[in-house]
Amino acid sequence: MFKSHAGPIESDENIVYLRPETAQAIFAQFKNVLETSRQKVPFGIAQVGKAFRNEVTPRNFTFRSREFEQMELEFFIKPDEVIEAISGNVASAADVFGRADLPVSPDAPQRVPTTPQPNWGWEAWHKYWVEERVRFYEGIGLSRETLGFHHQTPAELAHYARACTDILFKFPFSKKDADGNVAGDELEGIAARSDFDLSQHARFSGKPMGVFDDELRQAWAKLPKEKQDDLWKRYHDNRKNYLLKSGVEAEPAQKQATDDANGLAKGQYIPHVIEPSAGVDRLILALIANAYTEVTKTDDKGKSETTVVMKFHPRVAPVKAGVMPLLKNKPELVKKALAVRDLLRPWMNVFYDEAGSIGRRYARQDEAGTPFCVTIDFDTLGEKPELLDTVTIRYRDDGRQERLRISELLDFLLSKIR
């Protein structure tokens, strides 16, 4: 925990401890969630909130700050030995995805099953969550080409981790390597943390963190003796290795590992964890950097003007639609525009604007990142009878315009922002 002091005076009476990550509450409450929600492994628990670091010299904006917003998912999976006892085999990342390297690259997309399978081991689950997180970023506007990946080496990994892949974003200020390539700065890490976290809580709290799986108990009883012995030994050795690395003396470590391995026959085991952990502040910065675009236009007289367009994906744009009457001094246009605004407002954030020329209003919405502008003009009122009750939809990114019936407007916009 991050140790600090509450108030202006540093004394033993006002020492406080701030959490260094949001995940600890998930592990501490794991059994409560398991029992009250009646979930079965595999399942996940997600949380978002404040976390703290004891940065001696805060710098580099949001990348080295003492307080930040963090979102984490702890996805609990069965150990490989349990998977093998139940399913007969353990699928590796290469089996499932066609390649063993992690993760996919822009020029080498991979097939990713949409439905996880019962025989997935930790490798397959780790790869799955790397790809799911990349899909998440793509879904809010960060293309695969803007992302980079770093696979932590054995020297970089925490002692309990089996693998960790960092997803990077190529910020404008990201450094280049010797070959001139931009690697990027970290957005999040996806770690395969084995059973370290639940084991640590169990060891220091004295409360068991294992789960009971009747499917394992029944499958174990049907295994040949030699298979039971093989799985027992592998589970025992993994548990003993964890305990020894955690500072437990050899004799008690041996006894605890033996007890844990004996639990397999009873359908008991400690779940392993795949943990995607992302910084919210970094993500917001990445979305802003990715959206920022300068557009230079030259008129017929040769005069150039540069404007800013924030090309946010519609899902993350602060304002989803701008609603505008063509002229503000025409009550019938204003009345219809207000009706359109009120039609959309319960479903999304809209901005009503009637001040200035329509071109300037478009430009203001472009600068704010609004993906769609809805203009109510005289055709909306039936100047051309075939266009009665239609509006003009103007697209932010290319300026393209099209007519759409008001009755279809809500469904159209909802399909774009969801």
C-alpha positions in Angstrom: 0.0 0.0 0.0 1.0 3.6 -0.6 1.8 5.1 2.8 1.0 8.8 3.3 -0.4 11.2 5.9 -3.8 12.9 6.2 -3.7 16.6 7.0 -0.9 19.1 7.2 1.1 17.5 10.0 3.1 14.3 9.5 2.7 12.2 12.6 2.0 8.6 13.6 -1.6 9.6 14.4 -2.5 10.6 10.9 -0.8 7.8 8.8 -3.0 6.6 6.0 -2.6 3.9 3.4 -3.8 4.3 -0.2 -4.4 1.5 -2.5 -1.8 1.0 -5.3 -4.3 -0.8 -7.6 -8.0 -1.4 -7.7 -7.7 -5.2 -7.9 -7.1 -5.9 -4.2 -10.7 -5.4 -3.2 -11.7 -7.9 -5.9 -9.5 -10.6 -4.4 -10.5 -9.9 -0.9 -14.1 -10.2 -1.8 -13.7 -13.1 -4.2 -15.4 -15.7 -2.1 -18.3 -13.3 -1.3 -18.9 -12.7 -5.1 -18.5 -16.4 -5.9 -21.1 -17.5 -3.3 -23.6 -14.7 -3.7 -23.6 -14.6 -7.5 -23.4 -18.4 -7.9 -20.9 -18.0 -10.7 -18.7 -20.9 -11.9 -15.1 -20.5 -13.0 -14.3 -19.1 -15.5 -15.8 -15.7 -14.8 -14.6 -12.2 -14.3 -14.9 -9.3 -11.9 -14.3 -5.7 -13.1 -13.7 -2.6 -11.1 -12.7 1.0 -11.8 -11.5 3.6 -9.3 -8.6 5.7 -7.9 -5.2 4.2 -7.4 -2.0 5.7 -6.1 1.8 5.5 -6.7 4.6 6.8 -4.5 6.2 8.6 -7.4 9.3 10.5 -6.0 9.4 12.8 -9.0 6.1 13.0 -10.8 6.7 13.8 -14.5 5.7 13.0 -18.1 2.1 14.2 -17.5 -0.3 11.3 -16.8 2.4 8.6 -17.1 4.1 9.3 -13.8 1.4 10.7 -11.5 0.7 9.9 -7.9 -3.0 9.7 -8.3 -4.8 8.2 -11.3 -7.9 6.4 -12.5 -7.5 2.7 -13.1 -9.8 0.0 -14.5 -9.1 -3.7 -14.0 -10.6 -7.0 -14.8 -9.7 -10.1 -12.8 -10.8 -13.1 -14.9 -10.6 -16.3 -12.9 -9.8 -19.5 -14.8 -9.1 -23.1 -13.9 -5.5 -24.3 -13.6 -4.2 -26.3 -16.5 -4.1 -29.5 -14.4 -7.8 -29.1 -13.6 -8.6 -28.5 -17.3 -6.7 -31.6 -18.3 -8.4 -33.7 -15.7 -11.8 -32.6 -16.9 -11.3 -32.3 -20.7 -8.5 -34.7 -21.3 -6.2 -32.1 -22.9 -5.2 -28.4 -22.6 -5.4 -26.2 -25.7 -2.5 -23.9 -26.1 -2.5 -20.5 -27.8 -1.1 -22.1 -31.0 -3.9 -24.7 -31.0 -6.6 -22.1 -30.7 -5.3 -19.1 -32.7 -3.1 -20.7 -35.2 0.0 -19.0 -34.0 1.8 -19.1 -30.6 3.2 -15.5 -30.7 1.2 -12.9 -28.9 -0.6 -10.7 -29.9 -1.8 -10.2 -33.4 -0.2 -7.5 -35.6 -1.9 -5.2 -38.1 -0.4 -7.1 -41.0 -1.0 -10.6 -39.6 -4.6 -10.8 -38.3 -5.6 -13.9 -36.5 -8.7 -15.9 -36.2 -10.1 -15.4 -32.7 -12.9 -17.8 -31.6 -15.9 -15.8 -30.2 -16.9 -18.7 -27.9 -14.2 -19.9 -25.4 -13.9 -23.6 -25.1 -13.8 -25.8 -22.0 -10.2 -27.0 -22.7 -8.6 -23.6 -22.9 -5.5 -23.3 -20.7 -3.9 -20.2 -19.4 -2.0 -19.5 -22.7 -5.2 -19.5 -24.8 -7.1 -17.4 -22.2 -4.2 -14.9 -22.1 -4.2 -14.5 -25.9 -8.0 -14.3 -26.0 -7.9 -11.3 -23.6 -5.1 -9.6 -25.4 -7.2 -9.8 -28.6 -10.4 -8.8 -26.8 -8.8 -5.7 -25.5 -7.5 -4.8 -28.9 -11.0 -5.2 -30.2 -12.2 -2.8 -27.5 -9.8 -0.2 -28.6 -10.7 -0.6 -32.2 -14.4 -0.3 -31.2 -13.7 3.2 -29.8 -11.6 4.5 -32.7 -8.0 3.4 -32.0 -7.1 1.4 -35.0 -4.7 -1.6 -34.8 -2.1 0.5 -36.8 -2.0 3.0 -33.9 -1.2 0.3 -31.3 2.0 -1.4 -30.4 2.8 -4.4 -28.3 5.5 -5.3 -25.8 5.9 -8.9 -24.6 7.6 -8.8 -21.3 10.8 -10.8 -21.1 11.4 -13.3 -18.2 13.7 -10.6 -16.6 10.8 -8.1 -16.7 8.1 -10.4 -15.5 7.0 -10.4 -11.8 8.1 -13.6 -10.2 4.6 -15.0 -10.1 3.6 -14.1 -13.6 3.7 -16.5 -16.5 3.3 -13.9 -19.2 2.4 -10.2 -19.6 1.6 -8.3 -22.8 1.6 -4.5 -22.8 -0.7 -2.7 -25.3 0.9 0.5 -26.4 -0.4 3.6 -28.2 1.7 5.6 -30.6 1.4 9.1 -29.1 2.7 12.1 -31.1 5.4 12.4 -28.4 6.3 8.6 -28.3 10.0 8.0 -28.8 11.4 6.3 -31.9 13.8 3.4 -31.9 17.1 3.2 -33.7 15.3 2.2 -36.9 12.9 5.2 -36.7 9.9 3.1 -35.7 7.5 4.4 -33.0 6.9 1.7 -30.4 4.4 3.8 -28.3 3.6 4.3 -24.6 1.7 1.8 -22.4 -2.1 1.9 -22.2 -2.5 -1.3 -20.4 -1.0 -4.7 -19.5 -2.6 -8.1 -19.7 -0.9 -10.4 -17.3 -1.3 -14.2 -16.6 -0.8 -14.0 -12.8 -1.1 -17.7 -12.0 -2.8 -18.2 -8.6 -0.6 -15.7 -6.8 -3.2 -13.2 -5.7 -5.8 -15.5 -4.2 -3.0 -17.5 -2.6 -1.5 -14.4 -1.0 -4.9 -13.4 0.5 -5.4 -16.9 1.8 -2.0 -17.0 3.3 -2.1 -13.7 5.2 -5.8 -13.7 6.1 -6.1 -17.3 7.1 -9.2 -17.7 5.0 -9.4 -20.3 2.2 -9.8 -18.8 -1.3 -10.2 -22.1 -3.2 -13.3 -23.2 -5.0 -15.2 -26.5 -5.2 -15.9 -28.0 -8.6 -18.0 -31.1 -8.7 -17.1 -31.7 -12.3 -13.5 -31.9 -11.3 -14.3 -34.3 -8.4 -16.2 -36.7 -10.7 -13.7 -36.5 -13.5 -10.8 -37.2 -11.2 -12.4 -40.4 -9.9 -12.5 -41.7 -13.5 -8.8 -41.0 -14.3 -6.2 -43.8 -14.4 -3.9 -43.9 -11.4 -0.9 -42.8 -13.5 -2.7 -39.8 -14.8 -3.8 -38.8 -11.3 -0.2 -39.1 -10.1 1.0 -37.0 -13.0 -1.5 -34.2 -12.5 -1.1 -34.3 -8.7 2.7 -33.9 -9.0 2.5 -31.0 -11.5 -0.1 -29.2 -9.3 2.0 -29.9 -6.1 5.2 -28.6 -7.7 3.6 -25.4 -8.9 2.1 -24.7 -5.4 5.3 -25.5 -3.7 7.3 -23.3 -6.0 4.9 -20.4 -5.3 5.2 -20.9 -1.5 9.0 -21.1 -1.6 9.2 -17.9 -3.7 6.9 -16.2 -1.2 9.3 -16.9 1.6 7.6 -19.9 3.2 10.1 -22.3 4.8 10.7 -25.6 3.0 8.9 -27.9 5.4 5.7 -26.0 5.8 5.7 -25.3 2.0 5.9 -29.0 1.3 3.0 -29.7 3.7 0.8 -27.0 2.3 1.5 -28.0 -1.3 0.7 -31.6 -0.5 -2.6 -30.6 1.1 -3.5 -28.4 -1.9 -2.7 -31.2 -4.4 -4.7 -33.7 -2.3 -7.7 -31.3 -2.7 -7.9 -32.1 -6.4 -9.5 -35.5 -5.7 -12.1 -33.6 -3.6 -12.8 -31.1 -6.5 -10.9 -28.3 -4.8 -8.4 -25.9 -6.4 -7.3 -22.2 -6.3 -8.3 -20.3 -9.5 -5.7 -18.6 -11.6 -6.1 -15.1 -12.9 -5.8 -13.3 -16.3 -5.7 -9.6 -15.5 -6.2 -6.8 -18.0 -5.2 -3.5 -16.2 -5.6 -0.2 -18.0 -5.2 3.5 -17.1 -8.3 5.6 -17.8 -6.4 8.9 -18.0 -3.9 7.4 -20.5 -6.8 6.1 -22.6 -8.5 9.5 -22.6 -5.2 11.2 -23.7 -4.9 8.6 -26.5 -8.4 9.2 -27.7 -7.8 13.0 -27.8 -4.4 12.6 -29.6 -5.9 10.2 -32.1 -8.9 12.5 -32.8 -6.9 15.8 -33.2 -6.8 16.7 -36.9 -5.9 20.0 -38.5 -7.6 20.7 -41.8 -6.4 23.4 -44.2 -8.8 24.8 -46.8 -8.1 27.3 -49.6 -10.9 29.4 -51.0 -11.2 30.7 -54.6 -9.2 33.8 -53.8 -6.2 31.7 -52.6 -6.8 32.4 -48.9 -6.0 29.5 -46.7 -7.5 28.7 -43.3 -6.6 25.9 -40.9 -9.3 24.6 -38.6 -9.3 21.8 -36.0 -11.5 18.8 -36.3 -11.7 16.3 -33.4 -12.4 13.0 -35.1 -13.7 11.1 -32.1 -15.4 7.8 -32.8 -19.2 8.3 -32.3 -19.2 5.9 -29.3 -16.9 8.2 -27.3 -17.7 11.7 -28.8 -19.0 13.9 -25.9 -21.8 15.3 -28.0 -23.4 12.8 -30.4 -25.4 15.2 -32.6 -25.8 18.9 -33.2 -29.3 20.1 -34.0 -29.7 23.3 -36.0 -32.4 25.3 -37.7 -31.2 26.8 -40.9 -32.3 30.2 -39.8 -33.1 31.3 -36.3 -35.5 34.1 -37.3 -38.0 31.7 -38.8 -40.2 30.4 -36.0 -41.4 27.4 -37.9 -37.8 26.2 -38.4 -37.0 26.8 -34.8 -40.1 25.0 -33.6 -39.3 21.9 -35.7 -35.6 21.9 -34.7 -36.6 22.0 -31.0 -38.9 19.1 -31.6 -36.1 17.1 -33.2 -33.8 18.0 -30.3 -36.4 16.8 -27.8 -36.8 13.6 -29.8 -33.1 12.8 -29.4 -32.3 14.2 -26.0 -33.6 11.3 -23.9 -31.3 8.9 -25.8 -28.0 10.8 -26.3 -26.2 14.1 -25.6 -27.3 16.6 -28.2 -26.4 20.3 -28.7 -28.9 22.8 -30.0 -27.3 25.7 -31.9 -29.0 28.5 -33.8 -26.4 31.3 -33.6 -24.4 32.3 -36.6 -24.1 31.0 -40.2 -24.7 27.3 -40.7 -21.1 27.0 -41.8 -19.7 28.4 -38.6 -22.0 26.2 -36.6 -20.7 23.1 -38.4 -17.2 24.3 -37.7 -17.9 24.7 -34.0 -19.3 21.1 -33.8 -16.3 19.8 -35.8 -14.0 21.3 -33.2 -16.0 19.8 -30.4 -15.9 16.4 -32.1 -19.6 16.0 -32.8 -19.9 13.3 -35.4 -23.3 14.3 -36.9 -25.1 17.6 -37.5 -28.9 17.6 -38.1 -30.1 20.6 -40.0 -33.8 21.6 -40.3 -34.4 23.6 -43.5 -37.3 24.7 -45.6 -37.5 21.3 -47.3 -38.2 19.9 -43.8 -41.3 22.1 -43.8 -42.5 20.8 -47.2 -41.1 23.4 -49.6 -40.5 20.3 -51.8 -43.5 18.1 -50.8 -41.5 14.9 -51.3 -39.0 16.0 -48.7 -41.5 16.9 -46.0 -40.4 15.9 -42.5 -36.9 15.1 -43.7 -33.7 16.6 -42.3 -30.1 17.0 -43.6 -27.5 14.8 -41.9 -24.0 16.2 -42.2 -21.0 13.9 -41.5 -18.1 15.5 -39.6 -15.2 13.7 -41.1 -15.8 14.3 -44.8 -18.6 16.9 -44.9 -20.9 14.6 -46.7 -24.6 15.3 -46.5 -27.7 13.2 -47.0 -31.5 13.5 -46.4 -33.2 11.3 -43.8 -36.7 11.1 -42.5 -37.2 12.4 -39.0 -39.0 9.1 -38.2 -35.8 7.2 -39.0 -33.4 9.7 -37.4 -33.3 8.2 -33.9 -32.7 4.6 -35.0 -30.0 5.8 -37.5 -28.0 7.7 -34.8 -28.4 5.0 -32.2 -26.9 2.5 -34.7 -23.9 4.7 -35.0 -23.2 5.4 -31.4 -23.7 2.0 -29.8 
